């Protein structure tokens, strides 16, 4: 579902999670707000999640979408930890968020995996 650059506004709808066969979701460059709901974790087939250029806030630390291949949440108002499940994406996928995100580190539950030595936004 490609709905970028449409000037949509308002809260992100939790009902998107009911589209469980969805492979691509691009809501970039609209005027959407609220949090990025954890109900997105139910979209187990999702390959693309593009939410950059909106006004999303809150945390993405519990977001886990192992099938993702294309991901971007830059230019929002997100705060804090980038979960290990999203650490494979470039720092540019997270940039231009709130100042708090600059102080965050990659979260790793696997002690054998190397941790980032610098902020992903450096």
N, CA, C and O atoms as CSV, one atom per row, in Angstrom:
chain,resi,resn,atom,element,x,y,z
A,1,UNK,N,N,0.852,-1.151,0.000
A,1,UNK,CA,C,0.000,0.000,0.000
A,1,UNK,C,C,0.910,1.230,0.000
A,1,UNK,O,O,1.617,1.492,0.973
A,2,UNK,N,N,0.882,1.974,-1.097
A,2,UNK,CA,C,1.727,3.152,-1.245
A,2,UNK,C,C,0.851,4.395,-1.168
A,2,UNK,O,O,0.109,4.706,-2.099
A,3,UNK,N,N,0.950,5.099,-0.043
A,3,UNK,CA,C,0.133,6.280,0.200
A,3,UNK,C,C,0.991,7.482,0.587
A,3,UNK,O,O,0.552,8.333,1.360
A,4,UNK,N,N,2.192,7.555,0.061
A,4,UNK,CA,C,3.092,8.654,0.420
A,4,UNK,C,C,2.692,9.945,-0.289
A,4,UNK,O,O,2.024,9.929,-1.323
A,5,UNK,N,N,3.122,11.066,0.300
A,5,UNK,CA,C,2.923,12.406,-0.267
A,5,UNK,C,C,1.450,12.723,-0.555
A,5,UNK,O,O,1.126,13.254,-1.617
A,6,UNK,N,N,0.566,12.400,0.385
A,6,UNK,CA,C,-0.858,12.650,0.187
A,6,UNK,C,C,-1.446,13.682,1.140
A,6,UNK,O,O,-2.644,13.961,1.087
A,7,UNK,N,N,-0.622,14.249,2.004
A,7,UNK,CA,C,-1.077,15.236,2.979
A,7,UNK,C,C,-2.134,14.677,3.932
A,7,UNK,O,O,-2.975,15.423,4.434
A,8,UNK,N,N,-2.092,13.348,4.184
A,8,UNK,CA,C,-2.964,12.765,5.193
A,8,UNK,C,C,-2.561,13.319,6.550
A,8,UNK,O,O,-1.381,13.566,6.799
A,9,UNK,N,N,-3.533,13.515,7.420
A,9,UNK,CA,C,-3.232,13.993,8.767
A,9,UNK,C,C,-4.040,13.194,9.770
A,9,UNK,O,O,-4.971,12.471,9.413
A,10,UNK,N,N,-3.663,13.340,11.038
A,10,UNK,CA,C,-4.367,12.642,12.099
A,10,UNK,C,C,-3.525,11.525,12.678
A,10,UNK,O,O,-2.340,11.391,12.370
A,11,UNK,N,N,-4.150,10.736,13.512
A,11,UNK,CA,C,-3.461,9.644,14.184
A,11,UNK,C,C,-3.288,8.443,13.264
A,11,UNK,O,O,-4.075,8.205,12.348
A,12,UNK,N,N,-2.230,7.704,13.545
A,12,UNK,CA,C,-1.970,6.452,12.845
A,12,UNK,C,C,-3.038,5.450,13.261
A,12,UNK,O,O,-3.267,5.254,14.455
A,13,UNK,N,N,-3.678,4.829,12.319
A,13,UNK,CA,C,-4.777,3.916,12.619
A,13,UNK,C,C,-4.272,2.519,12.994
A,13,UNK,O,O,-3.500,1.906,12.257
A,14,UNK,N,N,-4.714,2.039,14.132
A,14,UNK,CA,C,-4.373,0.689,14.584
A,14,UNK,C,C,-4.975,-0.343,13.641
A,14,UNK,O,O,-4.481,-1.468,13.566
A,15,UNK,N,N,-6.018,0.012,12.932
A,15,UNK,CA,C,-6.687,-0.934,12.041
A,15,UNK,C,C,-5.782,-1.422,10.906
A,15,UNK,O,O,-6.084,-2.436,10.277
A,16,UNK,N,N,-4.687,-0.723,10.635
A,16,UNK,CA,C,-3.737,-1.176,9.613
A,16,UNK,C,C,-3.236,-2.578,9.945
A,16,UNK,O,O,-2.963,-3.365,9.039
A,17,UNK,N,N,-3.114,-2.894,11.218
A,17,UNK,CA,C,-2.622,-4.210,11.641
A,17,UNK,C,C,-3.559,-5.345,11.236
A,17,UNK,O,O,-3.157,-6.509,11.233
A,18,UNK,N,N,-4.785,-5.021,10.901
A,18,UNK,CA,C,-5.706,-6.069,10.462
A,18,UNK,C,C,-5.422,-6.504,9.021
A,18,UNK,O,O,-5.980,-7.496,8.550
A,19,UNK,N,N,-4.571,-5.777,8.335
A,19,UNK,CA,C,-4.186,-6.123,6.961
A,19,UNK,C,C,-3.009,-7.093,7.010
A,19,UNK,O,O,-1.929,-6.795,6.501
A,20,UNK,N,N,-3.222,-8.234,7.614
A,20,UNK,CA,C,-2.142,-9.149,7.967
A,20,UNK,C,C,-1.375,-9.710,6.777
A,20,UNK,O,O,-0.283,-10.248,6.960
A,21,UNK,N,N,-1.908,-9.604,5.572
A,21,UNK,CA,C,-1.189,-10.079,4.383
A,21,UNK,C,C,-0.410,-8.956,3.683
A,21,UNK,O,O,0.163,-9.163,2.613
A,22,UNK,N,N,-0.397,-7.795,4.283
A,22,UNK,CA,C,0.260,-6.632,3.697
A,22,UNK,C,C,1.769,-6.856,3.591
A,22,UNK,O,O,2.411,-7.291,4.547
A,23,UNK,N,N,2.321,-6.555,2.421
A,23,UNK,CA,C,3.759,-6.693,2.193
A,23,UNK,C,C,4.483,-5.352,2.213
A,23,UNK,O,O,5.647,-5.281,2.609
A,24,UNK,N,N,3.812,-4.303,1.794
A,24,UNK,CA,C,4.456,-3.006,1.712
A,24,UNK,C,C,3.519,-1.930,2.265
A,24,UNK,O,O,2.347,-1.855,1.895
A,25,UNK,N,N,4.057,-1.104,3.154
A,25,UNK,CA,C,3.305,0.007,3.714
A,25,UNK,C,C,4.176,1.256,3.651
A,25,UNK,O,O,5.184,1.362,4.350
A,26,UNK,N,N,3.776,2.190,2.811
A,26,UNK,CA,C,4.502,3.446,2.652
A,26,UNK,C,C,3.544,4.594,2.924
A,26,UNK,O,O,2.706,4.939,2.090
A,27,UNK,N,N,3.685,5.176,4.102
A,27,UNK,CA,C,2.895,6.337,4.508
A,27,UNK,C,C,3.792,7.564,4.668
A,27,UNK,O,O,3.456,8.493,5.402
A,28,UNK,N,N,4.915,7.561,3.988
A,28,UNK,CA,C,5.902,8.622,4.152
A,28,UNK,C,C,5.386,9.963,3.631
A,28,UNK,O,O,4.539,10.036,2.741
A,29,UNK,N,N,5.936,11.013,4.228
A,29,UNK,CA,C,5.687,12.392,3.828
A,29,UNK,C,C,4.207,12.743,3.782
A,29,UNK,O,O,3.688,13.254,2.790
A,30,UNK,N,N,3.557,12.448,4.892
A,30,UNK,CA,C,2.205,12.904,5.142
A,30,UNK,C,C,2.277,13.787,6.381
A,30,UNK,O,O,3.320,14.382,6.650
A,31,UNK,N,N,1.226,13.880,7.115
A,31,UNK,CA,C,1.199,14.668,8.342
A,31,UNK,C,C,0.593,13.820,9.461
A,31,UNK,O,O,-0.190,14.310,10.274
A,32,UNK,N,N,0.972,12.534,9.486
A,32,UNK,CA,C,0.424,11.600,10.460
A,32,UNK,C,C,1.121,11.761,11.802
A,32,UNK,O,O,2.302,12.103,11.867
A,33,UNK,N,N,0.380,11.512,12.862
A,33,UNK,CA,C,0.942,11.679,14.206
A,33,UNK,C,C,0.544,10.511,15.087
A,33,UNK,O,O,0.010,9.513,14.602
A,34,UNK,N,N,0.796,10.630,16.340
A,34,UNK,CA,C,0.595,9.642,17.400
A,34,UNK,C,C,1.807,8.727,17.467
A,34,UNK,O,O,2.881,9.067,16.971
A,35,UNK,N,N,1.629,7.584,18.073
A,35,UNK,CA,C,2.731,6.637,18.198
A,35,UNK,C,C,2.685,5.636,17.054
A,35,UNK,O,O,1.669,5.505,16.372
A,36,UNK,N,N,3.791,4.934,16.852
A,36,UNK,CA,C,3.812,3.825,15.911
A,36,UNK,C,C,3.385,2.605,16.718
A,36,UNK,O,O,4.148,2.101,17.543
A,37,UNK,N,N,2.191,2.143,16.484
A,37,UNK,CA,C,1.588,1.103,17.307
A,37,UNK,C,C,2.296,-0.244,17.203
A,37,UNK,O,O,2.721,-0.659,16.124
A,38,UNK,N,N,2.413,-0.908,18.332
A,38,UNK,CA,C,3.012,-2.240,18.364
A,38,UNK,C,C,2.159,-3.262,17.622
A,38,UNK,O,O,2.625,-4.364,17.330
A,39,UNK,N,N,0.943,-2.913,17.322
A,39,UNK,CA,C,0.101,-3.825,16.553
A,39,UNK,C,C,0.705,-4.090,15.173
A,39,UNK,O,O,0.338,-5.067,14.520
A,40,UNK,N,N,1.614,-3.243,14.728
A,40,UNK,CA,C,2.312,-3.501,13.465
A,40,UNK,C,C,3.100,-4.803,13.517
A,40,UNK,O,O,3.365,-5.405,12.477
A,41,UNK,N,N,3.473,-5.239,14.702
A,41,UNK,CA,C,4.200,-6.505,14.842
A,41,UNK,C,C,3.390,-7.692,14.319
A,41,UNK,O,O,3.953,-8.758,14.067
A,42,UNK,N,N,2.090,-7.522,14.154
A,42,UNK,CA,C,1.239,-8.583,13.611
A,42,UNK,C,C,1.362,-8.711,12.092
A,42,UNK,O,O,0.881,-9.679,11.504
A,43,UNK,N,N,2.006,-7.732,11.468
A,43,UNK,CA,C,2.174,-7.757,10.016
A,43,UNK,C,C,3.433,-8.552,9.673
A,43,UNK,O,O,4.449,-7.990,9.264
A,44,UNK,N,N,3.344,-9.837,9.845
A,44,UNK,CA,C,4.520,-10.710,9.740
A,44,UNK,C,C,5.062,-10.851,8.322
A,44,UNK,O,O,6.186,-11.320,8.142
A,45,UNK,N,N,4.292,-10.457,7.316
A,45,UNK,CA,C,4.758,-10.531,5.926
A,45,UNK,C,C,5.347,-9.217,5.431
A,45,UNK,O,O,5.811,-9.129,4.295
A,46,UNK,N,N,5.327,-8.200,6.284
A,46,UNK,CA,C,5.722,-6.861,5.866
A,46,UNK,C,C,7.195,-6.808,5.458
A,46,UNK,O,O,8.076,-7.155,6.245
A,47,UNK,N,N,7.452,-6.376,4.234
A,47,UNK,CA,C,8.808,-6.226,3.708
A,47,UNK,C,C,9.256,-4.770,3.708
A,47,UNK,O,O,10.446,-4.486,3.839
A,48,UNK,N,N,8.306,-3.847,3.561
A,48,UNK,CA,C,8.604,-2.420,3.497
A,48,UNK,C,C,7.764,-1.671,4.510
A,48,UNK,O,O,6.546,-1.840,4.565
A,49,UNK,N,N,8.413,-0.845,5.310
A,49,UNK,CA,C,7.716,0.058,6.223
A,49,UNK,C,C,8.390,1.416,6.117
A,49,UNK,O,O,9.490,1.612,6.634
A,50,UNK,N,N,7.735,2.347,5.450
A,50,UNK,CA,C,8.270,3.695,5.237
A,50,UNK,C,C,7.336,4.680,5.930
A,50,UNK,O,O,6.200,4.878,5.500
A,51,UNK,N,N,7.819,5.290,6.995
A,51,UNK,CA,C,7.020,6.235,7.775
A,51,UNK,C,C,7.721,7.579,7.927
A,51,UNK,O,O,7.298,8.404,8.737
A,52,UNK,N,N,8.779,7.812,7.169
A,52,UNK,CA,C,9.546,9.050,7.315
A,52,UNK,C,C,8.718,10.271,6.913
A,52,UNK,O,O,7.774,10.187,6.128
A,53,UNK,N,N,9.121,11.419,7.493
A,53,UNK,CA,C,8.485,12.673,7.136
A,53,UNK,C,C,7.095,12.864,7.682
A,53,UNK,O,O,6.258,13.491,7.033
A,54,UNK,N,N,6.828,12.338,8.859
A,54,UNK,CA,C,5.547,12.523,9.526
A,54,UNK,C,C,5.790,13.177,10.883
A,54,UNK,O,O,6.800,13.856,11.070
A,55,UNK,N,N,4.895,12.983,11.811
A,55,UNK,CA,C,5.023,13.550,13.161
A,55,UNK,C,C,4.831,12.469,14.219
A,55,UNK,O,O,4.267,12.724,15.284
A,56,UNK,N,N,5.305,11.257,13.917
A,56,UNK,CA,C,5.173,10.174,14.889
A,56,UNK,C,C,6.043,10.455,16.103
A,56,UNK,O,O,7.123,11.034,15.986
A,57,UNK,N,N,5.565,10.042,17.264
A,57,UNK,CA,C,6.307,10.240,18.506
A,57,UNK,C,C,6.347,8.930,19.273
A,57,UNK,O,O,5.777,7.924,18.851
A,58,UNK,N,N,7.028,8.965,20.404
A,58,UNK,CA,C,7.111,7.774,21.234
A,58,UNK,C,C,8.311,6.926,20.878
A,58,UNK,O,O,9.276,7.401,20.278
A,59,UNK,N,N,8.237,5.676,21.253
A,59,UNK,CA,C,9.359,4.763,21.114
A,59,UNK,C,C,9.060,3.685,20.076
A,59,UNK,O,O,7.906,3.327,19.841
A,60,UNK,N,N,10.117,3.184,19.468
A,60,UNK,CA,C,9.992,2.032,18.564
A,60,UNK,C,C,10.734,0.830,19.142
A,60,UNK,O,O,10.974,-0.150,18.437
A,61,UNK,N,N,11.097,0.903,20.421
A,61,UNK,CA,C,11.941,-0.131,21.022
A,61,UNK,C,C,11.301,-1.515,21.056
A,61,UNK,O,O,12.015,-2.509,21.188
A,62,UNK,N,N,9.977,-1.611,20.941
A,62,UNK,CA,C,9.322,-2.921,20.944
A,62,UNK,C,C,8.881,-3.355,19.555
A,62,UNK,O,O,8.221,-4.383,19.405
A,63,UNK,N,N,9.239,-2.582,18.544
A,63,UNK,CA,C,8.883,-2.934,17.175
A,63,UNK,C,C,9.757,-4.081,16.699
A,63,UNK,O,O,10.984,-4.000,16.763
A,64,UNK,N,N,9.138,-5.138,16.228
A,64,UNK,CA,C,9.874,-6.317,15.772
A,64,UNK,C,C,9.220,-6.871,14.514
A,64,UNK,O,O,8.167,-7.507,14.571
A,65,UNK,N,N,9.856,-6.621,13.392
A,65,UNK,CA,C,9.353,-7.074,12.100
A,65,UNK,C,C,10.502,-7.749,11.353
A,65,UNK,O,O,11.160,-7.115,10.527
A,66,UNK,N,N,10.745,-9.018,11.634
A,66,UNK,CA,C,11.925,-9.705,11.101
A,66,UNK,C,C,11.980,-9.805,9.585
A,66,UNK,O,O,13.069,-9.983,9.039
A,67,UNK,N,N,10.872,-9.700,8.887
A,67,UNK,CA,C,10.876,-9.818,7.427
A,67,UNK,C,C,11.221,-8.519,6.709
A,67,UNK,O,O,11.429,-8.514,5.496
A,68,UNK,N,N,11.283,-7.419,7.454
A,68,UNK,CA,C,11.530,-6.115,6.820
A,68,UNK,C,C,12.815,-6.097,6.022
A,68,UNK,O,O,13.848,-6.604,6.461
A,69,UNK,N,N,12.735,-5.501,4.838
A,69,UNK,CA,C,13.904,-5.299,3.995
A,69,UNK,C,C,14.127,-3.822,3.715
A,69,UNK,O,O,15.244,-3.408,3.403
A,70,UNK,N,N,13.070,-3.025,3.826
A,70,UNK,CA,C,13.123,-1.594,3.553
A,70,UNK,C,C,12.404,-0.898,4.702
A,70,UNK,O,O,11.213,-1.117,4.924
A,71,UNK,N,N,13.141,-0.050,5.436
A,71,UNK,CA,C,12.599,0.561,6.652
A,71,UNK,C,C,13.118,1.974,6.784
A,71,UNK,O,O,14.306,2.227,6.583
A,72,UNK,N,N,12.215,2.918,7.128
A,72,UNK,CA,C,12.647,4.288,7.373
A,72,UNK,C,C,11.636,4.988,8.263
A,72,UNK,O,O,10.444,5.026,7.958
A,73,UNK,N,N,12.123,5.543,9.365
A,73,UNK,CA,C,11.298,6.342,10.272
A,73,UNK,C,C,11.947,7.704,10.525
A,73,UNK,O,O,11.653,8.355,11.527
A,74,UNK,N,N,12.821,8.133,9.628
A,74,UNK,CA,C,13.508,9.408,9.811
A,74,UNK,C,C,12.530,10.579,9.766
A,74,UNK,O,O,11.422,10.470,9.241
A,75,UNK,N,N,12.968,11.693,10.328
A,75,UNK,CA,C,12.215,12.944,10.292
A,75,UNK,C,C,10.839,12.819,10.937
A,75,UNK,O,O,9.819,13.160,10.340
A,76,UNK,N,N,10.839,12.316,12.184
A,76,UNK,CA,C,9.656,12.246,13.031
A,76,UNK,C,C,10.046,12.816,14.392
A,76,UNK,O,O,10.967,13.630,14.467
A,77,UNK,N,N,9.385,12.421,15.445
A,77,UNK,CA,C,9.714,12.864,16.802
A,77,UNK,C,C,9.869,11.646,17.711
A,77,UNK,O,O,9.418,11.663,18.856
A,78,UNK,N,N,10.497,10.604,17.209
A,78,UNK,CA,C,10.670,9.370,17.972
A,78,UNK,C,C,11.754,9.534,19.016
A,78,UNK,O,O,12.668,10.344,18.861
A,79,UNK,N,N,11.644,8.758,20.081
A,79,UNK,CA,C,12.630,8.814,21.152
A,79,UNK,C,C,13.151,7.426,21.478
A,79,UNK,O,O,12.440,6.426,21.381
A,80,UNK,N,N,14.333,7.403,21.842
A,80,UNK,CA,C,15.105,6.329,22.445
A,80,UNK,C,C,15.292,5.056,21.654
A,80,UNK,O,O,15.186,5.053,20.428
A,81,UNK,N,N,15.565,3.997,22.343
A,81,UNK,CA,C,16.308,2.844,21.857
A,81,UNK,C,C,15.848,2.243,20.530
A,81,UNK,O,O,14.658,2.064,20.271
A,82,UNK,N,N,16.834,1.949,19.719
A,82,UNK,CA,C,16.611,1.244,18.463
A,82,UNK,C,C,16.735,-0.239,18.775
A,82,UNK,O,O,17.798,-0.687,19.203
A,83,UNK,N,N,15.682,-1.001,18.572
A,83,UNK,CA,C,15.743,-2.423,18.937
A,83,UNK,C,C,16.712,-3.195,18.047
A,83,UNK,O,O,16.969,-2.815,16.905
A,84,UNK,N,N,17.230,-4.261,18.583
A,84,UNK,CA,C,18.151,-5.111,17.849
A,84,UNK,C,C,17.540,-5.551,16.517
A,84,UNK,O,O,18.251,-5.674,15.519
A,85,UNK,N,N,16.251,-5.784,16.498
A,85,UNK,CA,C,15.583,-6.242,15.277
A,85,UNK,C,C,15.653,-5.223,14.146
A,85,UNK,O,O,15.458,-5.581,12.985
A,86,UNK,N,N,15.930,-3.957,14.466
A,86,UNK,CA,C,16.024,-2.917,13.441
A,86,UNK,C,C,17.444,-2.400,13.264
A,86,UNK,O,O,17.675,-1.496,12.461
A,87,UNK,N,N,18.382,-2.948,13.987
A,87,UNK,CA,C,19.758,-2.435,13.961
A,87,UNK,C,C,20.477,-2.706,12.645
A,87,UNK,O,O,21.549,-2.146,12.412
A,88,UNK,N,N,19.926,-3.535,11.791
A,88,UNK,CA,C,20.562,-3.831,10.507
A,88,UNK,C,C,20.361,-2.713,9.482
A,88,UNK,O,O,20.996,-2.713,8.428
A,89,UNK,N,N,19.485,-1.769,9.790
A,89,UNK,CA,C,19.221,-0.673,8.867
A,89,UNK,C,C,20.189,0.480,9.098
A,89,UNK,O,O,20.675,0.680,10.212
A,90,UNK,N,N,20.465,1.231,8.045
A,90,UNK,CA,C,21.399,2.344,8.115
A,90,UNK,C,C,20.919,3.418,9.085
A,90,UNK,O,O,19.721,3.559,9.334
A,91,UNK,N,N,21.859,4.158,9.621
A,91,UNK,CA,C,21.534,5.251,10.542
A,91,UNK,C,C,20.593,6.259,9.906
A,91,UNK,O,O,19.787,6.875,10.605
A,92,UNK,N,N,20.679,6.438,8.606
A,92,UNK,CA,C,19.803,7.392,7.917
A,92,UNK,C,C,18.322,7.034,8.045
A,92,UNK,O,O,17.465,7.901,7.873
A,93,UNK,N,N,18.010,5.785,8.342
A,93,UNK,CA,C,16.619,5.367,8.530
A,93,UNK,C,C,16.029,5.897,9.836
A,93,UNK,O,O,14.818,5.842,10.045
A,94,UNK,N,N,16.900,6.411,10.716
A,94,UNK,CA,C,16.463,6.877,12.029
A,94,UNK,C,C,16.726,8.369,12.249
A,94,UNK,O,O,16.258,8.920,13.245
A,95,UNK,N,N,17.455,9.037,11.359
A,95,UNK,CA,C,17.888,10.411,11.610
A,95,UNK,C,C,16.747,11.411,11.586
A,95,UNK,O,O,15.636,11.114,11.147
A,96,UNK,N,N,17.053,12.598,12.069
A,96,UNK,CA,C,16.105,13.710,12.148
A,96,UNK,C,C,14.921,13.391,13.047
A,96,UNK,O,O,13.791,13.775,12.745
A,97,UNK,N,N,15.167,12.702,14.134
A,97,UNK,CA,C,14.161,12.502,15.156
A,97,UNK,C,C,14.514,13.390,16.336
A,97,UNK,O,O,15.396,14.241,16.222
A,98,UNK,N,N,13.855,13.215,17.447
A,98,UNK,CA,C,14.079,14.119,18.569
A,98,UNK,C,C,15.500,14.004,19.095
A,98,UNK,O,O,16.185,13.011,18.853
A,99,UNK,N,N,15.926,15.010,19.802
A,99,UNK,CA,C,17.270,15.065,20.363
A,99,UNK,C,C,17.561,13.849,21.230
A,99,UNK,O,O,18.699,13.381,21.268
A,100,UNK,N,N,16.567,13.335,21.919
A,100,UNK,CA,C,16.775,12.189,22.799
A,100,UNK,C,C,17.292,10.974,22.044
A,100,UNK,O,O,18.050,10.181,22.602
A,101,UNK,N,N,16.898,10.814,20.794
A,101,UNK,CA,C,17.310,9.646,20.039
A,101,UNK,C,C,18.818,9.641,19.813
A,101,UNK,O,O,19.417,8.572,19.692
A,102,UNK,N,N,19.438,10.810,19.754
A,102,UNK,CA,C,20.876,10.889,19.538
A,102,UNK,C,C,21.657,10.236,20.674
A,102,UNK,O,O,22.781,9.778,20.468
A,103,UNK,N,N,21.081,10.189,21.852
A,103,UNK,CA,C,21.765,9.627,23.014
A,103,UNK,C,C,21.531,8.129,23.158
A,103,UNK,O,O,22.116,7.492,24.034
A,104,UNK,N,N,20.691,7.569,22.316
A,104,UNK,CA,C,20.341,6.167,22.440
A,104,UNK,C,C,21.383,5.268,21.805
A,104,UNK,O,O,22.193,5.692,20.980
A,105,UNK,N,N,21.332,4.036,22.211
A,105,UNK,CA,C,22.266,3.047,21.685
A,105,UNK,C,C,21.477,1.897,21.101
A,105,UNK,O,O,20.280,1.753,21.351
A,106,UNK,N,N,22.148,1.095,20.336
A,106,UNK,CA,C,21.499,-0.095,19.821
A,106,UNK,C,C,21.243,-1.045,20.972
A,106,UNK,O,O,22.099,-1.218,21.840
A,107,UNK,N,N,20.089,-1.654,20.986
A,107,UNK,CA,C,19.733,-2.602,22.020
A,107,UNK,C,C,20.083,-3.985,21.503
A,107,UNK,O,O,19.659,-4.369,20.413
A,108,UNK,N,N,20.846,-4.729,22.270
A,108,UNK,CA,C,21.215,-6.069,21.846
A,108,UNK,C,C,20.948,-7.043,22.968
A,108,UNK,O,O,21.456,-6.882,24.077
A,109,UNK,N,N,20.151,-8.054,22.680
A,109,UNK,CA,C,19.891,-9.076,23.681
A,109,UNK,C,C,20.875,-10.230,23.526
A,109,UNK,O,O,20.902,-11.143,24.351
A,110,UNK,N,N,21.674,-10.190,22.481
A,110,UNK,CA,C,22.645,-11.243,22.209
A,110,UNK,C,C,24.032,-10.723,22.548
A,110,UNK,O,O,24.571,-9.879,21.833
A,111,UNK,N,N,24.608,-11.216,23.627
A,111,UNK,CA,C,25.906,-10.711,24.069
A,111,UNK,C,C,27.043,-11.118,23.138
A,111,UNK,O,O,28.140,-10.572,23.248
A,112,UNK,N,N,26.815,-12.059,22.227
A,112,UNK,CA,C,27.855,-12.461,21.284
A,112,UNK,C,C,27.890,-11.549,20.067
A,112,UNK,O,O,28.855,-11.566,19.303
A,113,UNK,N,N,26.857,-10.765,19.888
A,113,UNK,CA,C,26.800,-9.858,18.750
A,113,UNK,C,C,27.490,-8.557,19.115
A,113,UNK,O,O,27.239,-8.013,20.191
A,114,UNK,N,N,28.352,-8.046,18.247
A,114,UNK,CA,C,29.030,-6.787,18.562
A,114,UNK,C,C,28.026,-5.653,18.704
A,114,UNK,O,O,27.051,-5.576,17.956
A,115,UNK,N,N,28.266,-4.791,19.649
A,115,UNK,CA,C,27.415,-3.632,19.857
A,115,UNK,C,C,27.991,-2.452,19.102
A,115,UNK,O,O,29.192,-2.398,18.835
A,116,UNK,N,N,27.157,-1.536,18.772
A,116,UNK,CA,C,27.624,-0.323,18.111
A,116,UNK,C,C,28.491,0.461,19.092
A,116,UNK,O,O,28.177,0.544,20.279
A,117,UNK,N,N,29.556,1.020,18.601
A,117,UNK,CA,C,30.424,1.800,19.473
A,117,UNK,C,C,30.047,3.263,19.483
A,117,UNK,O,O,30.530,4.028,20.317
A,118,UNK,N,N,29.196,3.653,18.571
A,118,UNK,CA,C,28.745,5.039,18.518
A,118,UNK,C,C,27.253,5.051,18.289
A,118,UNK,O,O,26.649,4.046,17.913
A,119,UNK,N,N,26.680,6.201,18.522
A,119,UNK,CA,C,25.264,6.363,18.270
A,119,UNK,C,C,24.978,6.095,16.798
A,119,UNK,O,O,25.790,6.456,15.947
A,120,UNK,N,N,23.841,5.469,16.473
A,120,UNK,CA,C,23.524,5.213,15.076
A,120,UNK,C,C,23.254,6.496,14.302
A,120,UNK,O,O,23.106,6.468,13.080
A,121,UNK,N,N,23.189,7.608,15.003
A,121,UNK,CA,C,22.928,8.879,14.344
A,121,UNK,C,C,24.183,9.713,14.199
A,121,UNK,O,O,24.107,10.865,13.771
A,122,UNK,N,N,25.326,9.168,14.542
A,122,UNK,CA,C,26.565,9.937,14.447
A,122,UNK,C,C,26.963,10.171,13.011
A,122,UNK,O,O,27.986,10.804,12.749
